[in-house]
């Protein structure tokens, strides 16, 4: 899912392990044209919430370049999960 809301570019990604990510253009680092990523946990109904208890981070990750985002997404995709 993705879109533009009031100038904010938002992408929500979901992986088969039950985790996903929210990537936004206007978060921590936006002044430097960088992005912010938050790890998401999906439930069986497809609803999601921010996830702060994964080895990747305990908060949102700001000041991300495109390369940082790709590396973080790969790590999220590889998390062990059984939510779905």
C-alpha positions as CSV (number, residue, x, y, z in Angstrom):
1,X,0.0,0.0,0.0
2,X,1.3,3.5,-0.7
3,X,0.1,6.9,-1.4
4,X,0.5,10.6,-0.9
5,X,-1.4,12.3,2.0
6,X,-1.0,16.0,2.4
7,X,2.4,15.9,0.7
8,X,3.5,13.0,2.9
9,X,4.7,10.0,0.9
10,X,3.7,6.8,2.7
11,X,4.5,3.2,1.9
12,X,3.2,0.3,4.0
13,X,4.8,-3.1,3.2
14,X,3.8,-6.5,4.6
15,X,5.9,-9.7,4.6
16,X,4.9,-13.3,4.9
17,X,6.5,-13.5,8.4
18,X,3.8,-11.2,9.8
19,X,6.1,-8.2,10.0
20,X,6.2,-5.2,7.7
21,X,7.3,-1.6,7.6
22,X,6.0,1.9,7.2
23,X,8.2,4.2,5.3
24,X,7.5,8.0,5.2
25,X,9.1,10.9,3.6
26,X,8.3,13.5,6.2
27,X,9.7,12.1,9.5
28,X,13.0,12.1,11.2
29,X,15.5,13.3,8.6
30,X,13.0,14.9,6.2
31,X,14.8,18.2,6.4
32,X,17.8,16.4,4.7
33,X,15.5,14.6,2.2
34,X,15.9,11.4,4.1
35,X,13.2,9.0,5.2
36,X,11.8,7.4,8.4
37,X,11.0,3.7,8.8
38,X,8.9,2.0,11.5
39,X,8.6,-1.8,12.0
40,X,5.1,-3.1,11.9
41,X,3.5,-6.2,13.3
42,X,0.4,-7.5,11.4
43,X,-2.3,-9.7,13.0
44,X,-4.3,-12.4,11.3
45,X,-6.9,-9.9,10.3
46,X,-4.4,-7.7,8.5
47,X,-4.4,-5.0,11.0
48,X,-1.1,-3.6,12.0
49,X,0.6,-1.7,14.8
50,X,4.1,-0.3,15.5
51,X,6.4,-2.9,16.8
52,X,9.1,-1.9,19.3
53,X,10.3,-5.3,20.4
54,X,12.4,-6.6,17.5
55,X,16.2,-6.9,17.3
56,X,16.3,-4.3,14.5
57,X,15.2,-1.3,16.6
58,X,13.2,-0.3,19.6
59,X,11.9,2.9,18.0
60,X,11.4,4.3,14.5
61,X,14.5,4.7,12.5
62,X,15.1,8.2,11.1
63,X,17.6,9.8,8.7
64,X,17.4,6.8,6.3
65,X,18.8,6.8,2.8
66,X,17.2,4.6,0.2
67,X,20.0,2.1,0.7
68,X,19.3,2.1,4.5
69,X,15.7,1.5,3.8
70,X,16.4,-1.5,1.5
71,X,18.8,-3.0,4.1
72,X,16.2,-2.6,6.9
73,X,13.5,-4.1,4.8
74,X,15.6,-7.1,4.1
75,X,16.2,-7.5,7.9
76,X,12.5,-7.2,8.6
77,X,11.6,-9.7,5.9
78,X,14.1,-12.2,7.5
79,X,12.7,-11.9,11.1
80,X,11.3,-15.0,12.5
81,X,7.6,-14.6,13.0
82,X,4.4,-16.6,13.1
83,X,1.8,-13.9,13.3
84,X,0.2,-14.8,9.9
